[in-house]
Amino acid sequence: MAEHCGASGLRDKGLFDSALARPVNLAICEEPDVANFAASYSVGLAKNHAFVDGNKRAAFLSIGLFLLVNGFRLKATQAEATLTILDVAAAVMDEAALAQWIRDHIQAR
């Protein structure tokens, strides 16, 4: 975080663990696709504020990392990505809408 002008550190490990558990619960209750999983990680990190700083950045990076590990990449401009993650953090965009946005901006690597 210090590299990008933010404070570093985990503020609340319980909230971090909760954010990481969201996709596990999703898999139990539904038949999610890669976009659902990526959205679940992102929303959990954006909403739980587990980090001292950089929660929105971590939320966005989780999308890209999850897609990368699963053979996809996000195809969106920096402006689109920024506005989207700000909408998620402000509760303007919910998890289902974020998953759809990811589907609309995903491509195989």
N, CA, C and O atoms as a MOPAC input file, in Angstrom:
PM7 MOZYME 1SCF
protein

 N      0.81100 1    -1.18500 1     0.00000 1
 C      0.00000 1     0.00000 1     0.00000 1
 C      0.86300 1     1.26000 1     0.00000 1
 O      0.53300 1     2.24600 1    -0.66000 1
 N      1.95400 1     1.22300 1     0.73400 1
 C      2.82000 1     2.39600 1     0.80200 1
 C      3.28600 1     2.81200 1    -0.58900 1
 O      3.49100 1     3.99700 1    -0.85100 1
 N      3.45300 1     1.84100 1    -1.47400 1
 C      3.86900 1     2.12700 1    -2.84800 1
 C      2.83200 1     2.96700 1    -3.57900 1
 O      3.17500 1     3.71600 1    -4.49400 1
 N      1.56500 1     2.85000 1    -3.18500 1
 C      0.48000 1     3.57300 1    -3.85300 1
 C     -0.15100 1     4.60500 1    -2.92900 1
 O     -1.34800 1     4.87600 1    -3.02100 1
 N      0.64700 1     5.17800 1    -2.04400 1
 C      0.23600 1     6.29200 1    -1.18400 1
 C     -0.83600 1     5.91500 1    -0.17200 1
 O     -1.74000 1     6.71100 1     0.08200 1
 N     -0.76100 1     4.76000 1     0.39600 1
 C     -1.72900 1     4.36700 1     1.41000 1
 C     -1.04200 1     3.71000 1     2.58200 1
 O      0.09400 1     3.24800 1     2.47900 1
 N     -1.74400 1     3.67300 1     3.69500 1
 C     -1.22300 1     2.99400 1     4.88100 1
 C     -1.34200 1     1.49200 1     4.68100 1
 O     -2.24700 1     1.01500 1     3.99600 1
 N     -0.43100 1     0.76000 1     5.27700 1
 C     -0.48100 1    -0.68800 1     5.11300 1
 C     -0.96900 1    -1.33900 1     6.39600 1
 O     -0.90600 1    -0.75100 1     7.47600 1
 N     -1.44500 1    -2.54100 1     6.25800 1
 C     -1.81100 1    -3.31600 1     7.42900 1
 C     -3.24000 1    -3.80300 1     7.40700 1
 O     -4.12300 1    -3.22800 1     6.77000 1
 N     -3.42200 1    -4.87600 1     8.12400 1
 C     -4.73700 1    -5.48000 1     8.28200 1
 C     -5.37800 1    -4.85700 1     9.51300 1
 O     -4.80400 1    -4.90000 1    10.60100 1
 N     -6.54700 1    -4.28500 1     9.35200 1
 C     -7.25300 1    -3.64200 1    10.45600 1
 C     -8.01200 1    -4.65600 1    11.29000 1
 O     -8.06700 1    -4.54600 1    12.51500 1
 N     -8.60400 1    -5.65500 1    10.62000 1
 C     -9.43200 1    -6.63600 1    11.32500 1
 C     -9.35800 1    -7.97800 1    10.60100 1
 O     -9.94500 1    -8.14700 1     9.53300 1
 N     -8.63800 1    -8.92600 1    11.18400 1
 C     -8.46800 1   -10.24100 1    10.56200 1
 C     -9.80100 1   -10.96900 1    10.40200 1
 O    -10.00100 1   -11.67900 1     9.41700 1
 N    -10.70200 1   -10.80300 1    11.34700 1
 C    -12.01400 1   -11.43800 1    11.25900 1
 C    -12.79100 1   -10.97100 1    10.03800 1
 O    -13.43500 1   -11.77500 1     9.36400 1
 N    -12.73300 1    -9.67500 1     9.75200 1
 C    -13.41500 1    -9.14300 1     8.57000 1
 C    -12.75300 1    -9.62400 1     7.28500 1
 O    -13.42700 1    -9.86900 1     6.28500 1
 N    -11.43500 1    -9.75500 1     7.31900 1
 C    -10.71500 1   -10.28700 1     6.16100 1
 C    -11.11500 1   -11.74100 1     5.91100 1
 O    -11.42200 1   -12.12600 1     4.78300 1
 N    -11.10800 1   -12.54000 1     6.97400 1
 C    -11.50600 1   -13.94800 1     6.84800 1
 C    -12.94800 1   -14.07400 1     6.36900 1
 O    -13.27100 1   -14.96600 1     5.58500 1
 N    -13.80700 1   -13.18600 1     6.83800 1
 C    -15.20700 1   -13.18600 1     6.41400 1
 C    -15.32600 1   -12.90300 1     4.91700 1
 O    -16.10500 1   -13.54900 1     4.21700 1
 N    -14.54900 1   -11.93600 1     4.43400 1
 C    -14.57300 1   -11.61500 1     3.00100 1
 C    -14.12100 1   -12.80500 1     2.16700 1
 O    -14.67600 1   -13.07000 1     1.10100 1
 N    -13.11100 1   -13.52100 1     2.65300 1
 C    -12.60600 1   -14.68000 1     1.91100 1
 C    -13.54800 1   -15.87700 1     1.98400 1
 O    -13.49000 1   -16.76300 1     1.13200 1
 N    -14.40900 1   -15.91000 1     2.98700 1
 C    -15.35400 1   -17.02300 1     3.13400 1
 C    -16.59600 1   -16.85700 1     2.26300 1
 O    -17.30300 1   -17.83300 1     2.01100 1
 N    -16.86900 1   -15.65100 1     1.80300 1
 C    -18.07700 1   -15.39500 1     1.00700 1
 C    -18.19300 1   -16.31300 1    -0.21100 1
 O    -19.25800 1   -16.89200 1    -0.42700 1
 N    -17.14500 1   -16.46400 1    -1.00900 1
 C    -17.25700 1   -17.34600 1    -2.17700 1
 C    -17.49000 1   -18.80600 1    -1.80500 1
 O    -18.14100 1   -19.53800 1    -2.55100 1
 N    -16.96800 1   -19.23300 1    -0.66700 1
 C    -17.19900 1   -20.61100 1    -0.21700 1
 C    -18.68600 1   -20.81300 1     0.04100 1
 O    -19.26500 1   -21.81800 1    -0.36900 1
 N    -19.29400 1   -19.85400 1     0.72100 1
 C    -20.73400 1   -19.93000 1     0.97300 1
 C    -21.52600 1   -19.87800 1    -0.32600 1
 O    -22.54500 1   -20.55400 1    -0.46400 1
 N    -21.06500 1   -19.08800 1    -1.26200 1
 C    -21.71300 1   -18.98800 1    -2.56700 1
 C    -21.72300 1   -20.34000 1    -3.26600 1
 O    -22.72800 1   -20.73000 1    -3.86000 1
 N    -20.61900 1   -21.04600 1    -3.19600 1
 C    -20.50500 1   -22.35600 1    -3.85300 1
 C    -21.43700 1   -23.38100 1    -3.23000 1
 O    -21.89600 1   -24.29700 1    -3.91200 1
 N    -21.71900 1   -23.23800 1    -1.95200 1
 C    -22.61100 1   -24.17300 1    -1.26300 1
 C    -24.06300 1   -23.93800 1    -1.66300 1
 O    -24.83300 1   -24.88700 1    -1.80300 1
 N    -24.43400 1   -22.67900 1    -1.84500 1
 C    -25.84000 1   -22.31500 1    -2.05400 1
 C    -26.24900 1   -22.20100 1    -3.52000 1
 O    -27.43700 1   -22.28700 1    -3.82900 1
 N    -25.30800 1   -22.01100 1    -4.41600 1
 C    -25.63900 1   -21.75700 1    -5.82000 1
 C    -24.70200 1   -22.54100 1    -6.73600 1
 O    -23.86300 1   -23.31700 1    -6.27900 1
 N    -24.86700 1   -22.31900 1    -8.02600 1
 C    -23.94200 1   -22.84400 1    -9.02900 1
 C    -23.27600 1   -21.65000 1    -9.70600 1
 O    -23.64300 1   -21.27900 1   -10.82200 1
 N    -22.30300 1   -21.05200 1    -9.03300 1
 C    -21.70500 1   -19.82300 1    -9.54500 1
 C    -20.74300 1   -20.05800 1   -10.70500 1
 O    -20.17900 1   -21.14000 1   -10.86500 1
 N    -20.57700 1   -19.00900 1   -11.50800 1
 C    -19.55100 1   -19.02800 1   -12.54400 1
 C    -18.37100 1   -18.18700 1   -12.06000 1
 O    -18.39500 1   -17.66200 1   -10.94600 1
 N    -17.35800 1   -18.06200 1   -12.87800 1
 C    -16.14500 1   -17.34300 1   -12.48300 1
 C    -16.45700 1   -15.88500 1   -12.13700 1
 O    -15.81800 1   -15.31600 1   -11.25200 1
 N    -17.41800 1   -15.27800 1   -12.81500 1
 C    -17.78500 1   -13.89000 1   -12.52700 1
 C    -18.44300 1   -13.76900 1   -11.15700 1
 O    -18.18500 1   -12.80800 1   -10.43400 1
 N    -19.29000 1   -14.73200 1   -10.79200 1
 C    -19.90700 1   -14.71900 1    -9.45700 1
 C    -18.85100 1   -14.79600 1    -8.36200 1
 O    -18.90200 1   -14.05500 1    -7.38000 1
 N    -17.88900 1   -15.70700 1    -8.54200 1
 C    -16.83200 1   -15.85200 1    -7.54300 1
 C    -15.99800 1   -14.57500 1    -7.43600 1
 O    -15.72400 1   -14.10800 1    -6.33000 1
 N    -15.59500 1   -14.01100 1    -8.56400 1
 C    -14.78500 1   -12.79100 1    -8.55400 1
 C    -15.54700 1   -11.64800 1    -7.89000 1
 O    -14.97400 1   -10.88900 1    -7.10800 1
 N    -16.82900 1   -11.52700 1    -8.19900 1
 C    -17.65300 1   -10.47900 1    -7.59300 1
 C    -17.79200 1   -10.69100 1    -6.09200 1
 O    -17.77100 1    -9.73100 1    -5.32100 1
 N    -17.93100 1   -11.93000 1    -5.68100 1
 C    -18.07900 1   -12.23000 1    -4.26000 1
 C    -16.83600 1   -11.82000 1    -3.46900 1
 O    -16.95100 1   -11.19000 1    -2.41800 1
 N    -15.66400 1   -12.17000 1    -3.96400 1
 C    -14.42600 1   -11.73700 1    -3.30900 1
 C    -14.35700 1   -10.20900 1    -3.25100 1
 O    -14.05600 1    -9.63200 1    -2.20600 1
 N    -14.63500 1    -9.57200 1    -4.36900 1
 C    -14.50100 1    -8.12900 1    -4.46300 1
 C    -15.45800 1    -7.39700 1    -3.52700 1
 O    -15.05100 1    -6.48300 1    -2.80900 1
 N    -16.71200 1    -7.79400 1    -3.53400 1
 C    -17.69900 1    -7.13900 1    -2.67200 1
 C    -17.34100 1    -7.34800 1    -1.20100 1
 O    -17.44700 1    -6.42000 1    -0.39900 1
 N    -16.92400 1    -8.54600 1    -0.85000 1
 C    -16.52700 1    -8.80000 1     0.53200 1
 C    -15.39100 1    -7.89700 1     0.98100 1
 O    -15.43300 1    -7.34100 1     2.07900 1
 N    -14.38300 1    -7.74800 1     0.14200 1
 C    -13.24700 1    -6.89400 1     0.49500 1
 C    -13.63300 1    -5.41500 1     0.51800 1
 O    -13.18000 1    -4.66800 1     1.38600 1
 N    -14.46600 1    -4.99300 1    -0.42800 1
 C    -14.87200 1    -3.58800 1    -0.49000 1
 C    -15.75200 1    -3.20300 1     0.69400 1
 O    -15.61500 1    -2.10600 1     1.23500 1
 N    -16.63400 1    -4.07700 1     1.09200 1
 C    -17.60200 1    -3.75600 1     2.14500 1
 C    -17.06800 1    -3.98400 1     3.55900 1
 O    -17.43900 1    -3.25700 1     4.48100 1
 N    -16.21200 1    -4.97300 1     3.73800 1
 C    -15.77200 1    -5.30800 1     5.09100 1
 C    -14.71200 1    -4.36600 1     5.65300 1
 O    -14.52800 1    -4.30100 1     6.86800 1
 N    -14.02400 1    -3.64500 1     4.79700 1
 C    -12.99100 1    -2.69800 1     5.24900 1
 C    -12.00600 1    -3.35200 1     6.21600 1
 O    -11.73700 1    -2.82200 1     7.29400 1
 N    -11.48300 1    -4.48900 1     5.82600 1
 C    -10.55900 1    -5.23400 1     6.69100 1
 C     -9.16600 1    -4.61200 1     6.74400 1
 O     -8.41400 1    -4.85300 1     7.68800 1
 N     -8.82300 1    -3.82000 1     5.74500 1
 C     -7.49600 1    -3.20800 1     5.69300 1
 C     -7.52900 1    -1.79500 1     6.26200 1
 O     -8.57500 1    -1.14600 1     6.27700 1
 N     -6.38700 1    -1.32800 1     6.72400 1
 C     -6.26500 1     0.03300 1     7.23000 1
 C     -6.58700 1     1.01900 1     6.10700 1
 O     -7.25200 1     2.03000 1     6.33500 1
 N     -6.12000 1     0.72800 1     4.91400 1
 C     -6.33400 1     1.58400 1     3.74900 1
 C     -6.32200 1     0.69300 1     2.51300 1
 O     -5.81600 1    -0.42800 1     2.55800 1
 N     -6.86900 1     1.18000 1     1.42900 1
 C     -6.78000 1     0.46200 1     0.16500 1
 C     -7.80700 1    -0.63400 1    -0.03000 1
 O     -7.58500 1    -1.55000 1    -0.82100 1
 N     -8.92200 1    -0.56200 1     0.67000 1
 C     -9.92800 1    -1.61300 1     0.55900 1
 C    -10.52700 1    -1.69700 1    -0.84400 1
 O    -10.74200 1    -2.79200 1    -1.36400 1
 N    -10.79300 1    -0.55200 1    -1.45100 1
 C    -11.33800 1    -0.56900 1    -2.81300 1
 C    -10.29900 1    -1.07700 1    -3.80900 1
 O    -10.62800 1    -1.81900 1    -4.73600 1
 N     -9.04700 1    -0.67400 1    -3.61200 1
 C     -7.98500 1    -1.17500 1    -4.49200 1
 C     -7.83100 1    -2.68300 1    -4.35500 1
 O     -7.69100 1    -3.39200 1    -5.35200 1
 N     -7.85800 1    -3.16600 1    -3.13100 1
 C     -7.75900 1    -4.61500 1    -2.90500 1
 C     -8.95700 1    -5.33100 1    -3.51900 1
 O     -8.81600 1    -6.41200 1    -4.09000 1
 N    -10.13000 1    -4.72600 1    -3.39900 1
 C    -11.33900 1    -5.32500 1    -3.96600 1
 C    -11.21800 1    -5.45400 1    -5.48300 1
 O    -11.57200 1    -6.48400 1    -6.05700 1
 N    -10.71500 1    -4.40200 1    -6.12500 1
 C    -10.56000 1    -4.46900 1    -7.57600 1
 C     -9.47400 1    -5.46500 1    -7.97300 1
 O     -9.65300 1    -6.24400 1    -8.90900 1
 N     -8.36100 1    -5.43700 1    -7.26800 1
 C     -7.27300 1    -6.36900 1    -7.58600 1
 C     -7.69700 1    -7.82000 1    -7.41000 1
 O     -7.20900 1    -8.70100 1    -8.11800 1
 N     -8.59800 1    -8.07200 1    -6.47400 1
 C     -9.06200 1    -9.44800 1    -6.26900 1
 C     -9.79900 1    -9.97100 1    -7.49700 1
 O     -9.72800 1   -11.16100 1    -7.80200 1
 N    -10.49900 1    -9.09700 1    -8.19800 1
 C    -11.18500 1    -9.50900 1    -9.42900 1
 C    -10.14900 1    -9.97000 1   -10.45000 1
 O    -10.23400 1   -11.07300 1   -10.99100 1
 N     -9.17800 1    -9.11000 1   -10.69900 1
 C     -8.15600 1    -9.43600 1   -11.69100 1
 C     -7.36900 1   -10.68100 1   -11.34500 1
 O     -7.09200 1   -11.50800 1   -12.21400 1
 N     -7.01000 1   -10.81800 1   -10.08400 1
 C     -6.23600 1   -11.98200 1    -9.66100 1
 C     -7.04900 1   -13.26300 1    -9.78900 1
 O     -6.54900 1   -14.27300 1   -10.28400 1
 N     -8.30300 1   -13.22400 1    -9.34300 1
 C     -9.13600 1   -14.42000 1    -9.44000 1
 C     -9.33400 1   -14.82300 1   -10.90400 1
 O     -9.26200 1   -16.00400 1   -11.24300 1
 N     -9.58300 1   -13.84400 1   -11.75900 1
 C     -9.76000 1   -14.15100 1   -13.18100 1
 C     -8.47200 1   -14.71000 1   -13.77500 1
 O     -8.51000 1   -15.68200 1   -14.53000 1
 N     -7.33900 1   -14.11100 1   -13.44600 1
 C     -6.04900 1   -14.56600 1   -13.96500 1
 C     -5.77700 1   -16.02000 1   -13.58700 1
 O     -5.38300 1   -16.82200 1   -14.43400 1
 N     -5.98600 1   -16.35400 1   -12.33300 1
 C     -5.74800 1   -17.72000 1   -11.85200 1
 C     -6.65600 1   -18.72000 1   -12.56500 1
 O     -6.31700 1   -19.89600 1   -12.69600 1
 N     -7.81300 1   -18.24000 1   -13.02400 1
 C     -8.78300 1   -19.12600 1   -13.66600 1
 C     -8.81000 1   -19.00500 1   -15.19000 1
 O     -9.75900 1   -19.45100 1   -15.83400 1
 N     -7.76000 1   -18.39700 1   -15.76600 1
 C     -7.60900 1   -18.37600 1   -17.21400 1
 C     -8.33100 1   -17.26500 1   -17.94700 1
 O     -8.55800 1   -17.36600 1   -19.15300 1
 N     -8.69400 1   -16.20800 1   -17.24100 1
 C     -9.39200 1   -15.08200 1   -17.86200 1
 C     -8.66600 1   -13.78700 1   -17.53200 1
 O     -7.74900 1   -13.75500 1   -16.71100 1
 N     -9.09600 1   -12.73000 1   -18.18700 1
 C     -8.61300 1   -11.40100 1   -17.83500 1
 C     -9.75200 1   -10.41700 1   -17.99200 1
 O    -10.70600 1   -10.65500 1   -18.73200 1
 N     -9.63500 1    -9.31800 1   -17.28900 1
 C    -10.64600 1    -8.27300 1   -17.34500 1
 C    -10.26200 1    -7.29700 1   -18.44000 1
 O     -9.12000 1    -6.84100 1   -18.49800 1
 N    -11.19300 1    -6.98100 1   -19.29200 1
 C    -10.96500 1    -6.04600 1   -20.39100 1
 C    -11.82700 1    -4.81600 1   -20.12500 1
 O    -12.97300 1    -4.73700 1   -20.56700 1
 N    -11.25700 1    -3.85800 1   -19.39500 1
 C    -11.97300 1    -2.62700 1   -19.05700 1
 C    -10.95500 1    -1.50100 1   -18.95600 1
 O     -9.79200 1    -1.73100 1   -18.62500 1
 N    -11.39600 1    -0.29600 1   -19.24100 1
 C    -10.50500 1     0.84700 1   -19.09100 1
 C    -10.31800 1     1.14600 1   -17.60500 1
 O    -11.09900 1     0.70200 1   -16.76300 1
 N     -9.28400 1     1.89700 1   -17.30800 1
 C     -9.04500 1     2.28500 1   -15.91800 1
 C    -10.23100 1     3.08700 1   -15.38700 1
 O    -10.62800 1     2.91800 1   -14.23400 1
 N    -10.79500 1     3.95200 1   -16.21700 1
 C    -11.94300 1     4.76100 1   -15.79300 1
 C    -13.15800 1     3.88200 1   -15.49600 1
 O    -13.83200 1     4.07300 1   -14.48400 1
 N    -13.43600 1     2.92000 1   -16.37600 1
 C    -14.56300 1     2.00400 1   -16.14300 1
 C    -14.37500 1     1.21900 1   -14.85000 1
 O    -15.30000 1     1.08500 1   -14.05000 1
 N    -13.18400 1     0.71100 1   -14.66200 1
 C    -12.89800 1    -0.08400 1   -13.46700 1
 C    -13.02100 1     0.76200 1   -12.20300 1
 O    -13.58700 1     0.31500 1   -11.20500 1
 N    -12.49700 1     1.97100 1   -12.24700 1
 C    -12.56100 1     2.86000 1   -11.08500 1
 C    -13.99700 1     3.19200 1   -10.72600 1
 O    -14.38800 1     3.08800 1    -9.56400 1
 N    -14.78300 1     3.58900 1   -11.71100 1
 C    -16.18400 1     3.93000 1   -11.44600 1
 C    -16.96100 1     2.72700 1   -10.92800 1
 O    -17.81500 1     2.86300 1   -10.05100 1
 N    -16.66800 1     1.56500 1   -11.46500 1
 C    -17.36800 1     0.35600 1   -11.03600 1
 C    -17.06700 1     0.03300 1    -9.58500 1
 O    -17.98800 1    -0.23000 1    -8.81100 1
 N    -15.80700 1     0.04500 1    -9.20000 1
 C    -15.46500 1    -0.32100 1    -7.82200 1
 C    -15.94000 1     0.75100 1    -6.84900 1
 O    -16.27900 1     0.43000 1    -5.71000 1
 N    -15.97500 1     2.00600 1    -7.26300 1
 C    -16.55000 1     3.05800 1    -6.41500 1
 C    -18.04200 1     2.82400 1    -6.20800 1
 O    -18.55600 1     3.02500 1    -5.10800 1
 N    -18.73900 1     2.39900 1    -7.26100 1
 C    -20.16500 1     2.07300 1    -7.13600 1
 C    -20.39100 1     0.89200 1    -6.20200 1
 O    -21.35300 1     0.88100 1    -5.43400 1
 N    -19.51500 1    -0.09700 1    -6.26500 1
 C    -19.62100 1    -1.25100 1    -5.36200 1
 C    -19.44000 1    -0.79000 1    -3.92100 1
 O    -20.23300 1    -1.14800 1    -3.04900 1
 N    -18.41200 1    -0.00700 1    -3.66900 1
 C    -18.12200 1     0.45300 1    -2.30900 1
 C    -19.23400 1     1.33600 1    -1.75200 1
 O    -19.48600 1     1.33400 1    -0.54700 1
 N    -19.89500 1     2.08900 1    -2.62300 1
 C    -20.97500 1     2.98100 1    -2.19400 1
 C    -22.33600 1     2.29000 1    -2.17300 1
 O    -23.34800 1     2.92900 1    -1.88700 1
 N    -22.36900 1     0.99200 1    -2.47100 1
 C    -23.60700 1     0.19900 1    -2.50100 1
 C    -24.56500 1     0.64900 1    -3.60300 1
 O    -25.77100 1     0.41700 1    -3.51700 1
 N    -24.02600 1     1.29100 1    -4.63300 1
 C    -24.82100 1     1.63100 1    -5.81200 1
 C    -24.93500 1     0.39500 1    -6.70400 1
 O    -25.95000 1     0.19200 1    -7.37100 1
 N    -23.88400 1    -0.42600 1    -6.70900 1
 C    -23.85600 1    -1.66000 1    -7.49300 1
 C    -23.76900 1    -2.83400 1    -6.52600 1
 O    -22.86400 1    -2.88900 1    -5.69300 1
 N    -24.70700 1    -3.77400 1    -6.63400 1
 C    -24.67200 1    -4.94100 1    -5.75200 1
 C    -23.84100 1    -6.05800 1    -6.37800 1
 O    -23.31200 1    -5.91700 1    -7.48000 1
 N    -23.73900 1    -7.15900 1    -5.65800 1
 C    -22.88400 1    -8.26700 1    -6.09500 1
 C    -23.34200 1    -8.86000 1    -7.42800 1
 O    -22.51400 1    -9.18500 1    -8.27900 1
 N    -24.64700 1    -9.00100 1    -7.61100 1
 C    -25.16300 1    -9.55700 1    -8.86800 1
 C    -24.84000 1    -8.63500 1   -10.04300 1
 O    -24.47000 1    -9.10100 1   -11.12000 1
 N    -24.98100 1    -7.33800 1    -9.83200 1
 C    -24.66700 1    -6.37600 1   -10.89600 1
 C    -23.17200 1    -6.37200 1   -11.20100 1
 O    -22.77300 1    -6.25400 1   -12.35900 1
 N    -22.34900 1    -6.50000 1   -10.16700 1
 C    -20.90300 1    -6.57200 1   -10.40100 1
 C    -20.55200 1    -7.83400 1   -11.17900 1
 O    -19.72500 1    -7.78900 1   -12.09000 1
 N    -21.16700 1    -8.94900 1   -10.83200 1
 C    -20.91100 1   -10.19600 1   -11.56700 1
 C    -21.27500 1   -10.02600 1   -13.04100 1
 O    -20.55200 1   -10.49900 1   -13.91700 1
 N    -22.38100 1    -9.35900 1   -13.31400 1
 C    -22.77200 1    -9.13300 1   -14.70800 1
 C    -21.77700 1    -8.20400 1   -15.40000 1
 O    -21.42400 1    -8.42400 1   -16.55900 1
 N    -21.32700 1    -7.17000 1   -14.69400 1
 C    -20.33200 1    -6.26100 1   -15.26300 1
 C    -19.06200 1    -7.03500 1   -15.60900 1
 O    -18.47000 1    -6.82100 1   -16.66700 1
 N    -18.64800 1    -7.92800 1   -14.72100 1
 C    -17.45800 1    -8.74700 1   -14.98600 1
 C    -17.68700 1    -9.60700 1   -16.22500 1
 O    -16.81200 1    -9.68900 1   -17.08700 1
 N    -18.85700 1   -10.25200 1   -16.32600 1
 C    -19.16500 1   -11.07200 1   -17.51700 1
 C    -19.07000 1   -10.24400 1   -18.79800 1
 O    -18.60900 1   -10.72800 1   -19.83200 1
 N    -19.50900 1    -9.00300 1   -18.71300 1
 C    -19.49100 1    -8.12000 1   -19.88300 1
 C    -18.07800 1    -7.64800 1   -20.24300 1
 O    -17.85300 1    -7.14400 1   -21.34300 1
 N    -17.13100 1    -7.81000 1   -19.31700 1
 C    -15.77000 1    -7.30900 1   -19.52800 1
 C    -14.70100 1    -8.39400 1   -19.39100 1
 O    -13.53600 1    -8.08700 1   -19.14100 1
 N    -15.08300 1    -9.63200 1   -19.55000 1
 C    -14.15000 1   -10.74100 1   -19.35500 1
 C    -13.73200 1   -11.31000 1   -20.71300 1
 O    -14.50700 1   -11.30500 1   -21.67000 1
 N    -12.51400 1   -11.79200 1   -20.77300 1
 C    -12.08700 1   -12.52700 1   -21.95800 1
 C    -11.08000 1   -13.59400 1   -21.54400 1
 O    -10.33700 1   -13.43700 1   -20.57500 1
 N    -11.08100 1   -14.66400 1   -22.29600 1
 C    -10.12700 1   -15.74600 1   -22.02700 1
 C     -8.72500 1   -15.24700 1   -22.33500 1
 O     -8.52400 1   -14.43800 1   -23.24000 1
 N     -7.75700 1   -15.74300 1   -21.56700 1
 C     -6.36500 1   -15.34800 1   -21.80500 1
 C     -5.79200 1   -16.12900 1   -22.95400 1
 O     -4.62900 1   -15.94000 1   -23.31000 1

